[in-house]
Amino acid sequence: MQVKFSKQQQAFIQKVRQTAGKAINQHQMICANDEILIAVSGGKDSLALLEILASRKKALPINYTLHAAHIITEDVPYQIDTQWLQNFCNSLDVKLHLITTRANLSTAGKKKPCFACSRNRRKELFQLAHRLGIKKLALGHHLDDAVETLVMNMAQHANISSIPASLNMFDSKLQIIRPLIQLTNDEMKKYAKLMGFKSLKRECPYEDHTIRQKARSIVEQMSSINPKARINLFNSMKKIDFEYLP
């Protein structure tokens, strides 16, 4: 059954899709006849990314092909409803690829579980894109992810860097794109709720035990002082005054 949205809700949905479209156009993420692999973890951001790109495709005069990929990591106890995900992809006319793998956390040494699992999932996505001959991989990172990464890298690695909207890898054989990069976490939460995206069946037990969670707390503290702190931190990456640095 099709959901009926109020005018206010329709305006918000349109705003989110337009903001994603603005990022796509600014960074030339998608061109005619592209094939794009979308990493779908099952969380709100990746589901929103999939739905937004599929909806955008219907409204554009150019054609491109979407593939979705979900990596099932057997030794990490989080779960999604894969049948719901399959039905969701079918409704969007997007082919779903389910890949089963292991993160081998017992042999990860001092590496954090999230790091080892993320690295393994990324490797599987790269390999899948190569097998399918796809040159663009879309990830669901948003503005808050970029700001948290900035804080982490400054504190942990003593450099000013984050996650770019677009990044060429492997001698430009693969392009990473992040169409949600100008949207906040709060916007994505609201969008996911409106669209009725299904939650994970079982959350990852390692989720809150990361450096990122601490960086998120720092950003939240800064936002309590200045409500615009999150946006200002994001925009500061484009306005570095080298003249006033040591």
Secondary structure, 3 states (H helix, E strand, C coil): CCCCCCHHHHHHHHHHHHHHHHHHHHCCCCCCCCEEEEECCCCHHHHHHHHHHHHHHHHCCCCCEEEEEEEEECCCCCECCHHHHHHHHHHCCCEEEEEEECCCHHHCCCCCHHHHHHHHHHHHHHHHHHHHCCCEEECCCCHHHHHHHHHHHHHHHCCCCCCCCEEEECCCCEEEECCCCCCCHHHHHHHHHHHCCCCCCECCCCCCCCHHHHHHHHHHHHHHHCCCHHHHHHHHCCCCCHHHCC
